[in-house]
Amino acid sequence: MDSKRERSLCQAIETGLIAQYRMQPDMTDGLCIVALDNAIVALKQKFGFARNETVLSRPAIDGIVAHVVELGVKHIGNQDGLTMKDYIAVINTIRKSVIRHSACGPHAYFNFVKDYV
């Protein structure tokens, strides 16, 4: 995947994450990580995979899961040739960033990324 498309997808996903941090007062970096993990499973299920895995439903994370899945459905398999593997790699890149920043506090990722999106 080219870096321009990866940056575009990261920014699209992060825009949804920031919106959820702002709308959900209980949102923390830890919950964001859980949401991204669940979004990967929900995305796989949307395409007919991961049927034996469970997607956690919780008001604080449901918006992130829905946003990430919606973007995936929109972009995977379209004329740009994005694969599910490519998209999940982008999600995991963001997840690693959330984990890295969460070491500095429960909202450190939000505080880091909010000015860039």
N, C-alpha and C positions, 0 to 999 in steps of 0.2 A: 504494500500500500504506500502511495506517495505521501510525503510529509504534509503537503498542503491539505489533502483530504483528511489526514489524521488530525491535524490541528482544527479543521472545520468541525469534525465530529466531536472532538474533545470540547470545543467551545459550545456546541449545541447541547451536549449532555450537561456540561457545567452550568449553563444557563438555567436548566431545569432544576439542578441541585440547589443553586442559589435561591431560586424562587421558593423551593420547599423549606430551606433554612429560614427564610423570611416569613413564610406562612405558618410554619409549625414551630411554636415556641419550645417544644420538647426536643427538637432536632439537635442531635450532637454528631460529632464525627463518628463515634461508635455506631450510632444508628444509620448513618450514611453508608458505612461499610456493610452493615447487614442488608441495607436496601440494595446496594450494588450487587451483592452476592445473590440476593433473591431475584433481582432483575435478570441476571444471567440465566438462572433456572427458568424463570417465566418466559424469557425469550426462546430458549430451547423448546419449551413446551408449546409455544405459539407455532413453531415450525415442526411439531410432531415428535420431538425428542424429550428426554428426561421425564418420562411419564411417571416413574416411580419416585421422583423427588417432590418435595413439598415446598410450596412458596408461602412464606410467612405473610400474613395479612395483619397490618397494624396501621392505624391512621397516620402515624408520623412517617411511615416509609412508603405507603401505598402510592403516593404521588410520584415519588422517584421511580419506583418500579414501573408504573404506567408510562411515565415519560421516556425512560430508557427503552422499553419494549416498543413503544410507538415509533421512536426514531429508528430502531432496528428494522421494524417492518417496512418503514418507508424507504430505507436505504439498501437493505440486503437484497441482492439479486437484481437490482435495477441495472440500467445501462452502464453504470460505472464499474460493475463487476465486483462490488463489495461482497465478501463472503461473511458468513456468521463467525468464522474463526477470526477474521480481521476485526470485525466489530467487537467481539469479546476481548480481543487484545487491547482495543482502545479503552473499554470499560476497565480492564485490569490495570492499565496505565494510570487511570484516574484513581482507582482504588488504592494503588500503591502510594499515590500522592496524599490521599486522605490519611492513610496509615502513618506516613512519614510526618505529616503536620500535626496529627492528633497527639503526638508525644508532647506538644507544647500547650495542650489544653483542650477542653471538650469542643471548642468552636474555632480552633486554630486554622483548620482548612478553610472554613467559611471566611474568616478574617483575611486569609492569604489571597483567596481567589476572587472575592467579591469586587475588587477594583479592576480586575482584568476582563470581566465578562460584561 
